[in-house]
Amino acid sequence: MIQRVTATGLLPPPTYSHASVVEAGTKLAFLAGAVPLDEKGDIVGPGDPVRQAERVIANLREQLHAVGSALEHVVATDVYVVSSEPSVLSAVWEVVESSGLSKGPHSSTLLGVACLGYTGQLVEITATAVVPEEGTRG
């Protein structure tokens, strides 16, 4: 269903693939950015990008569940972090790696940005996932 590709002419990526190929006719879900808000709309982990990344992954799991998918079916993400410090981006990426998203490994872009949509928001993840057919869901 998902073919993960690492280009042989490029440096092998540590925990992601260069590309993910999905056959035509497969159901895909294009998810809005998962954000670090709780059920009441409050920011989780103010000032703490790692805590926010953990909540973002939890919220991403909920989004995937709502469409009949899961982290292992994610084919691509964009990870946005409000920081210009590589160490902060790396700390957030460690949360992504430990979440199960890297089991694929999926294709991903990690970006340091100036700001995100909610006051105090430090992390956001957008995702594209395969929605497996009934009986093949993991």
N, C-alpha and C positions, 0 to 999 in steps of 0.2 A: 504494500500500500504506500509506504514512504521509503524512498531511496535516499540515503544520506551520502553526499559526495564530498570527498576531499580531493582537490586538484593536485595531481602528482607533480606539477611544475612549480608549486608554491610551498612555502614553509607550512608544515602540518600545524593546524590550530590546536591549542592545548585541550580545550573542552567544548568545542563546537565544530560544526562542519561548514565548509565553504558554501554548500548549496543543499537544498532538499528538493527532491523531485516527487511530485504527486501525479498519479495517472488521471487523465481526463475522466470525468464521470464520478469522481470521488467528491463527497460532500465536504466542503470547507467552511470554517467559521472564522470570520474576521472580527476580532474582539477590540472593543474600545479600550483605551488605556486603563489598566487596573491602577487604582490609587490607594494611598494609605488612610482611608477613612473607615471609621467603625460604622455600625448599624445606625447610629444617631447622626452621622455626618461630621463627627469630630476627627481631627487629625490624630493618628496613633503615633507615638514616639516623636513628639516635637523636638527638633534639633538633633535627632538620632537617625542617620541614614540607614544603618543596619536594621534597627527596629522597624523603620518604615518599609524597608525592603521585605522583611518577613511578613508584614501585614499585606503588602502588595501581592506577594506570592499566595497568601491565603485567599485574598479577594480574587486573584486570577483563577485559583482552583474552583471557586464558587461560580465564576463566569463560565468556565469550561464545563462544569457539572450541569449547568443550566441548559447547555446546548448538546449534552450527551457525549462530551469528550473529557479528556484528562491531560495532565502535564506531559505524559509520555507521547501524546499525539500532536504536540506543538511542533510545527515545522519552522517557524521563524518568530523572533522577537526583536523589539527595539527597547533597550533599557536606558531610560533617561535619569540622570543623577544631577542634582543641582550642586556642582562643584567643578573646580578646575584642578583639583588635586588628584593625581593618579592613585594615591593610596586610598582615598575615599571611594573612587570608582572600583578599585580592586576589592574593597571590603563589601560593597554591594554585590559585586560579581560572585564573591564567595557564597553569599546567600543564594544566588541564582544556581550556582553549581550544586549546592547541597540540597536544593529543593526537589530534584528529580528532572528538572528541565534539561539538564546536560546528559541524561541517559541516552538520548537519541543518537548522537548529540544534535540538537537543533541548530539552525543558522541564526546568528544573532549579531546585533550591533550595539555596542556600549558607548553612550554619549554623555559628556559633561555639558550641561546647559546652564544658562543664566537664571531661569526661573521656570516654574510650572504653574498650572492653573489655580491651585488653592493656596491661600496664605499659609506658609509654613511647610508646604509640600516639598519634599526633597527627592522623591523617587516615583517613577511611573513606568509601567511596562505595557506595551502593546504586543499583541500576539495574533498569529494565524495558526489554526489547528485543523487537523483532519477530524471529521466526525465519523467514527467507525460505524459500520452497519451493525444492527442488532445481532448479538451473538458473538461479535468479535471485539467487544469493548473490554479494555483491561482494567 
